[in-house]
Amino acid sequence: MEEGKDELVYNTTSSIDNNCFMERFQNIIEEYTDVPEKFTTAVSYPLIAETLGRFYKLTHLKDYRPNLYIILASAPRIGRRGSLTKAFSYVLEGVFSIYYKELKKDELLGYEIKAHMLEGGSPQGLIDDINYFWDTGIVSYAIRSSEFGRLFKLIYQGTNYMNGMDGLLCKLWSGESYYESFSSRGKKHKPRYLPPNRYFNLLGTMQKAEKYLDDKKVAETGLARRLSIWDVSGEELLDKYKPLLGRDEEKMYIKLGELGQELGKRMFDTRNRLGDNDFLYLDFTDGAKEKFNDLDRTLDRKAKENDDDPYYLFIQGQIDQTLKFAMNRAISRGSDVINEEDFDVSLSHAKISAIPLKPLFNKLKVPKIMRDKEHLLSKMEDYFKRGLSRSKVQQRMIGYGVHAFEFNEYLSVLIDDGRLSEEQIKPKS
């Protein structure tokens, strides 16, 4: 990965054949509706994550699993979010119906479906729900929220009954245990404990992302980096329209039902592959492993170089998103090996959820105190003393609103005050 490049473009065209459940789901939806392609792509991931994904872990990384937090964001009615999530639910119910029929455990079907329709009203309620469904024999859970924007806002407003939800969702993302105790004076409350390795997904919808990402602390906290927000604007969809009375939804649901039946059988077969093992493991080709390590190294360096820039703090999560997307792509086509194409397409999809947010974070990263002249002088001084070249320091300072004329003026001040030497600001050869 070339140093200094913020955005890399990878081929997003897949050569995977029609055995890939993700692609088949996308093709069916796009044939019969005008749901944005971006949204059908996003929802095809939890189709695998909530079904086959529960049986897999990633080799080398302890307890790393393919669960995802997918958010669809658009203005009301623009993205057909409701139509898409309805179709997704239909397929999922078909998958579980076949799976439990093959297992001869039809009595668990209702519990499984409910465990994938959690709303997340409070952290305590969510813990109770997960523990309840675990006791019934269900091992996979998901929030399905049509009002995730409201939930997101409540979390960051510090609303009392939502206190701790961001921390709980972060723990669930990585399968960690969670413990919450209360003061003994609160006799109605009791400590709550969520054991580790609970497999948890999230599929939510909300209005345009800019309505909610309006606070710098949102970018700096762990939950935001775990969300994959797919934002669609009306302008993107001007040429995408299917007449309301020209869509054949009946045929679409027939095909979705057939897809659900096939995926349910694959789910049963995959469970049988476990044998006496708890999980199946995904590995990498050498080329894919090299690309993942290169991406991780690049994101790590950029975050360290820009540790007060909310955008670079936010996209540290891009490596996790790319890994999890790639896991689901490999699983979808029935492979236990993640290849270079999985990496390329998955990174392009991880970028889809990050690039449109950069302008929002740019607005957040220059609060009043950051525009203070002394603060800017100190920032420039620090960059030069860390060994950055003049061109790189100038590039960094543009993000603080310091352009060429001011940059040169501030350099003169730093030299005149003896804070930097001529040697320190010479262009690096």
Salt bridges, closest charged atoms under 4 A:
GLU3 OE2 - LYS392 NZ 3.02
ASP6 OD1 - LYS302 NZ 3.02
ASP6 OD2 - LYS358 NZ 3.64
GLU7 OE1 - LYS351 NZ 3.59
GLU31 OE1 - LYS255 NZ 3.30
ASP34 OD1 - ARG80 NE 2.94
ASP34 OD2 - ARG247 NH2 3.58
GLU50 OE1 - HIS116 ND1 2.75
GLU50 OE1 - ARG144 NH2 3.86
ASP63 OD1 - LYS57 NZ 2.70
ASP63 OD2 - LYS62 NZ 2.82
GLU112 OE2 - ARG54 NH2 3.03
GLU112 OE2 - HIS116 NE2 2.87
ASP128 OD1 - ARG192 NE 3.01
GLU176 OE1 - LYS171 NZ 3.38
ASP214 OD2 - LYS153 NZ 2.89
GLU220 OE2 - LYS216 NZ 3.63
GLU236 OE1 - LYS38 NZ 3.04
GLU262 OE2 - ARG24 NH2 2.88
ASP283 OD1 - HIS60 NE2 3.71
ASP294 OD1 - ARG297 NH2 3.62
ASP300 OD2 - LYS304 NZ 2.88
GLU305 OE1 - ARG396 NH2 2.61
ASP308 OD2 - LYS379 NZ 2.60
ASP309 OD2 - LYS365 NZ 3.04
ASP336 OD2 - ARG273 NH2 2.68
GLU340 OE1 - LYS291 NZ 3.80
ASP342 OD1 - ARG329 NE 3.59
ASP342 OD1 - ARG333 NH1 2.74
ASP344 OD1 - LYS291 NZ 2.83
GLU374 OE2 - ARG419 NH2 3.16
GLU381 OE2 - LYS385 NZ 2.75
GLU381 OE1 - ARG419 NH2 2.93
ASP382 OD2 - ARG386 NH1 3.13
GLU423 OE1 - LYS426 NZ 3.39
